[in-house]
């Protein structure tokens, strides 16, 4: 897929759960945004309105990560919960793919402060995925 242009919009330039912008897009990337929305369903419905037919919404959000109110921190989802949340907002269930990544050691390391991963300690702190301890959850939803 070739993109001719893109637009970056940051909070508070747009508050996605209040008002959609009057443009349409082929893809909307919302990285670490959804946990901050007061009304996440409204945000998903607004994104659906802003997508061109066949367009994609990609959401990444934390799960087992400490609260970080900037300015609010309202919601967490499992990958399965995010799938049904997006279906409820109007995306066809068969057009939603979800996943997660996590690991107990990484969860414990980040409970009190943000820890940057040090590759030199990979033998001590491996990054093997453990689905029981998801740190990040994501969904890719396609508009019909």
DOVEX-516628 format. One line per field, with one value per residue (C-alpha): residue in three letters; z, x, y. Coordinates in Angstrom, 1 decimal, padded with zeros to 4 digits. Example, Ala and Ser with C-alpha at 12.3 -4.5 7.8 and 13.67 -1.06 7.14 Angstrom:
pagu: (ALA:SER)
c3: (007.8:007.1)
c1: (012.3:013.7)
c2: (-004.5:-001.1)
REM end
This chain:
pagu: (UNK:UNK:UNK:UNK:UNK:UNK:UNK:UNK:UNK:UNK:UNK:UNK:UNK:UNK:UNK:UNK:UNK:UNK:UNK:UNK:UNK:UNK:UNK:UNK:UNK:UNK:UNK:UNK:UNK:UNK:UNK:UNK:UNK:UNK:UNK:UNK:UNK:UNK:UNK:UNK:UNK:UNK:UNK:UNK:UNK:UNK:UNK:UNK:UNK:UNK:UNK:UNK:UNK:UNK:UNK:UNK:UNK:UNK:UNK:UNK:UNK:UNK:UNK:UNK:UNK:UNK:UNK:UNK:UNK:UNK:UNK:UNK:UNK:UNK:UNK:UNK:UNK:UNK:UNK:UNK:UNK:UNK:UNK:UNK:UNK:UNK:UNK:UNK:UNK:UNK:UNK:UNK:UNK:UNK:UNK:UNK:UNK:UNK:UNK:UNK:UNK:UNK:UNK:UNK:UNK:UNK:UNK:UNK:UNK:UNK:UNK:UNK:UNK:UNK:UNK:UNK:UNK:UNK:UNK:UNK:UNK:UNK:UNK:UNK:UNK:UNK:UNK:UNK:UNK:UNK:UNK:UNK:UNK:UNK:UNK:UNK:UNK:UNK:UNK:UNK:UNK:UNK:UNK:UNK)
c3: (000.0:-001.0:001.1:-000.6:002.6:006.3:009.1:012.7:015.2:018.9:022.0:022.7:019.0:018.7:021.4:019.4:021.9:021.6:017.9:014.7:012.3:008.9:006.9:006.0:006.0:004.8:008.2:011.6:014.1:017.7:019.7:023.5:023.3:024.1:027.8:028.2:026.6:028.9:026.3:024.3:022.5:021.1:020.0:018.1:016.5:015.5:014.0:012.0:010.6:009.6:007.8:004.0:003.0:003.6:005.8:009.0:012.6:014.6:018.3:020.8:024.5:027.7:030.0:032.9:033.2:036.1:035.8:034.0:034.0:031.2:031.7:032.6:032.6:032.4:030.8:030.2:027.8:027.2:023.5:023.5:025.2:022.7:019.9:021.2:022.1:018.5:017.2:019.5:018.0:014.5:013.0:011.6:014.0:011.1:010.2:013.6:014.5:018.0:019.9:023.0:024.3:027.8:030.3:034.1:034.5:032.4:034.3:037.7:036.4:035.3:038.3:040.1:037.3:033.5:032.8:029.6:028.3:028.4:025.7:027.6:030.3:027.8:029.4:032.9:031.7:028.5:026.5:025.9:025.5:028.2:027.3:031.0:031.7:028.7:028.9:025.5:023.6:020.1:017.5:013.8:012.6:009.0:008.0:005.7)
c1: (000.0:001.4:000.5:000.8:000.4:-000.3:-001.4:-000.3:-002.8:-002.0:-004.1:-005.5:-005.6:-008.3:-010.3:-011.4:-014.2:-015.8:-015.8:-014.6:-012.7:-014.2:-011.7:-011.6:-008.6:-007.4:-005.9:-006.0:-003.3:-004.1:-001.0:-001.4:-004.5:-007.6:-006.8:-007.0:-010.4:-013.3:-015.8:-013.9:-016.9:-017.7:-014.0:-014.3:-017.6:-016.0:-013.0:-015.4:-017.0:-013.5:-012.5:-012.9:-014.7:-012.2:-010.1:-008.3:-008.2:-005.2:-005.4:-002.6:-003.2:-001.7:-003.1:-000.9:000.8:000.6:-001.8:-000.5:-003.0:-002.0:-004.6:-006.8:-006.3:-009.7:-009.7:-007.9:-008.9:-007.9:-007.4:-010.8:-012.5:-011.0:-012.4:-016.0:-015.7:-014.9:-017.7:-020.1:-018.8:-019.8:-016.8:-017.7:-016.5:-014.9:-012.8:-011.2:-007.8:-006.4:-003.3:-001.3:002.2:003.5:005.6:005.5:009.1:008.3:005.0:006.8:009.7:007.3:004.9:006.6:008.5:009.0:011.9:013.9:014.7:018.4:019.3:022.4:020.2:018.2:019.4:018.3:015.1:013.9:011.1:009.2:005.5:003.2:-000.4:-001.4:000.5:-000.2:001.4:000.2:-003.0:-003.7:-006.5:-006.7:-010.3:-011.3:-014.4:-016.8)
c2: (000.0:003.4:006.4:009.8:011.7:011.5:013.7:013.6:014.9:015.0:015.7:018.3:019.2:016.6:014.9:011.8:010.8:014.3:015.1:013.5:015.7:016.5:014.4:010.7:008.4:005.0:004.2:005.7:004.7:005.3:004.3:004.4:006.7:004.6:004.2:008.0:008.5:009.2:007.8:005.2:003.9:007.4:007.6:004.3:005.4:008.7:006.8:004.6:007.8:009.1:006.0:005.5:002.3:-000.6:001.7:000.4:001.5:000.3:000.7:-000.2:000.2:-001.0:-003.6:-004.6:-001.3:001.1:004.1:007.1:010.0:012.3:013.9:010.9:007.1:005.4:002.0:-001.3:-004.1:-007.7:-008.5:-010.4:-007.4:-005.0:-007.2:-007.1:-003.4:-002.6:-004.8:-002.9:000.4:-000.8:-002.7:-006.2:-008.9:-010.8:-007.7:-007.4:-009.0:-008.7:-009.7:-009.0:-009.3:-009.5:-011.4:-011.5:-010.2:-007.2:-006.6:-006.7:-004.4:-001.7:-001.7:001.2:003.0:002.9:000.6:000.7:-002.8:-003.6:-006.1:-007.1:-008.7:-010.8:-014.1:-012.9:-011.2:-013.0:-011.4:-014.6:-013.8:-015.1:-014.5:-014.6:-011.3:-008.9:-005.5:-004.3:-005.2:-004.3:-004.5:-003.9:-003.3:-002.8:-000.8:-002.7)
REM end
